[in-house]
Amino acid sequence: MIRIDNLVKTFGSANAVDDISFSVPEGAFLVLVGPSGCGKSTMLRMLAGLEQPSGGQVQFGDKVVSDGQKGWTIDPAQRDTGLVFQSYALWPHMTVAGNVDWPLKVAGLGKPERQARVTEVLKMLGIEALSARYPNEISGGQQQRVAIARMIAPRPSILLFDEPLSNLDAKLRVEMRTELLRVHRATGATSVYVTHDQVEAMTMASHVAVLNHGKVEQFGTPEELVQNPATAFVATFVGTPPANLVPISALPPARAAEFPPGASAMYRPEDLSVSATPVEGSLAFDFAEASPVAGRTMLTGTQGALRITAVVDAAPRFAVGDKVHLVLPAAPAALFAENGERLS
Ligand SMILES: Nc1ncnc2c1ncn2[C@@H]1O[C@H](COP(=O)(O)OP(=O)(O)OP(=O)(O)O)[C@@H](O)[C@H]1O
């Protein structure tokens, strides 16, 4: 179990992490997701023991490993955690096997035991054929596998990942997601994974914490976040494509009258329909783009700064410059106040 209580990290006068609390059970795959600068890496660095919290506590199982009030934190090497960064940070003068062997050597394991474990983890990552190569003789994806093998070799209870796939191309990234989940399950460890990519978060996580400005906007399962977003930020951040948020002032006047001024109504892309001509309850947008998605059509229209996306079975053909009329369902899926709080 990882338990975080009122965790704060202050740099100068700014709180990079601002009073965050949540816990995940053993074996969880927790993803910390949010835009650049929201505090994800600072959170992970505090979990790794690389950063001293300014306030609050981090607990692994029933053991407190960092305490901001008391100003102490257990050394990174003593926390039973493994860490993988975006940059693979392999030792260039050591072979693949040498890199994976190193932490076992440091831990004081005997040679036969080390050899067996190195072979085991290289096999687990599918890179045993590369064991005698040096890092500059293998691809970026292979280097990342070596970094992961090196992390799991000493059997840490907690695996920490900081944007580990962001240097890989799109196809490899998708493959590595599955690989990482397989490794996570095979080790039985609790994983914490930092990314700014909500698709990565939603496909990999058992638990997600959406961070924004150093605070948790919402903590829950991927399904909970999509089905029941707690804030306007979450509503427009998660989902493929994310939900539409329409200011009340942009709604047809008869509908707008039902809602408080300044609020925004959430409509799911799959709840909209598309028409080439105005119909009851429709809003006119400039056609922006249409693309096939899993046998359906995803269509986007704009109205000034407002972008709206519909996913429909079939849509008339539009060209850039055409007006597209999007028909909203009678009631929005959610309503958010001007400050982003959920109203209903
Ligand atoms: N050592 C530091 N000194 C001063 N400010 C820092 C330091 N580290 C982080 N910050 C600030 O704290 C905030 C959170 O940074 P952090 O790196 O945790 O964000 P992030 O969500 O991981 O961003 P990114 O996705 O861009 O890596 C930012 O405003 C950042 O500028």
The ligand as an SDF file (V2000), in Angstrom:
LIG
                    3D

 31 33  0  0  0  0  0  0  0  0999 V2000
   13.9350   22.1910   -8.1610 N   0  0  0  0  0  0  0  0  0  0  0  0
   12.9610   23.0840   -8.4040 C   0  0  0  0  0  0  0  0  0  0  0  0
   13.1110   24.3800   -8.0590 N   0  0  0  0  0  0  0  0  0  0  0  0
   12.1270   25.2790   -8.2820 C   0  0  0  0  0  0  0  0  0  0  0  0
   10.9430   25.0000   -8.8390 N   0  0  0  0  0  0  0  0  0  0  0  0
   10.7370   23.7240   -9.2070 C   0  0  0  0  0  0  0  0  0  0  0  0
   11.7270   22.6980   -9.0200 C   0  0  0  0  0  0  0  0  0  0  0  0
   11.2280   21.5260   -9.4760 N   0  0  0  0  0  0  0  0  0  0  0  0
    9.9900   21.7940   -9.9390 C   0  0  0  0  0  0  0  0  0  0  0  0
    9.6820   23.1000   -9.7820 N   0  0  0  0  0  0  0  0  0  0  0  0
    8.4120   23.7570  -10.1430 C   0  0  0  0  0  0  0  0  0  0  0  0
    7.3620   23.0090   -9.5640 O   0  0  0  0  0  0  0  0  0  0  0  0
    6.2650   22.8750  -10.4500 C   0  0  0  0  0  0  0  0  0  0  0  0
    5.9520   21.4150  -10.7000 C   0  0  0  0  0  0  0  0  0  0  0  0
    7.0330   20.8380  -11.4060 O   0  0  0  0  0  0  0  0  0  0  0  0
    7.0490   19.3030  -11.8520 P   0  0  0  0  0  0  0  0  0  0  0  0
    8.3520   19.0480  -12.5480 O   0  0  0  0  0  0  0  0  0  0  0  0
    6.7250   18.4580  -10.6970 O   0  0  0  0  0  0  0  0  0  0  0  0
    5.8490   19.2730  -12.9040 O   0  0  0  0  0  0  0  0  0  0  0  0
    5.4490   18.1460  -13.9350 P   0  0  0  0  0  0  0  0  0  0  0  0
    3.9770   18.0110  -13.8280 O   0  0  0  0  0  0  0  0  0  0  0  0
    6.2500   16.9120  -13.7210 O   0  0  0  0  0  0  0  0  0  0  0  0
    5.8220   18.8240  -15.3160 O   0  0  0  0  0  0  0  0  0  0  0  0
    6.3980   18.1860  -16.6740 P   0  0  0  0  0  0  0  0  0  0  0  0
    5.3100   17.3170  -17.2400 O   0  0  0  0  0  0  0  0  0  0  0  0
    6.6480   19.4000  -17.5210 O   0  0  0  0  0  0  0  0  0  0  0  0
    7.6380   17.4300  -16.3270 O   0  0  0  0  0  0  0  0  0  0  0  0
    6.6480   23.6510  -11.7060 C   0  0  0  0  0  0  0  0  0  0  0  0
    6.0780   24.9300  -11.6200 O   0  0  0  0  0  0  0  0  0  0  0  0
    8.1450   23.6910  -11.6480 C   0  0  0  0  0  0  0  0  0  0  0  0
    8.6410   24.8450  -12.3020 O   0  0  0  0  0  0  0  0  0  0  0  0
  1  2  1  0
  2  3  1  0
  2  7  2  0
  3  4  2  0
  4  5  1  0
  5  6  2  0
  6  7  1  0
  6 10  1  0
  7  8  1  0
  8  9  2  0
  9 10  1  0
 10 11  1  0
 11 12  1  0
 11 30  1  0
 12 13  1  0
 13 14  1  0
 13 28  1  0
 14 15  1  0
 15 16  1  0
 16 17  2  0
 16 18  1  0
 16 19  1  0
 19 20  1  0
 20 21  2  0
 20 22  1  0
 20 23  1  0
 23 24  1  0
 24 25  2  0
 24 26  1  0
 24 27  1  0
 28 29  1  0
 28 30  1  0
 30 31  1  0
M  END
$$$$
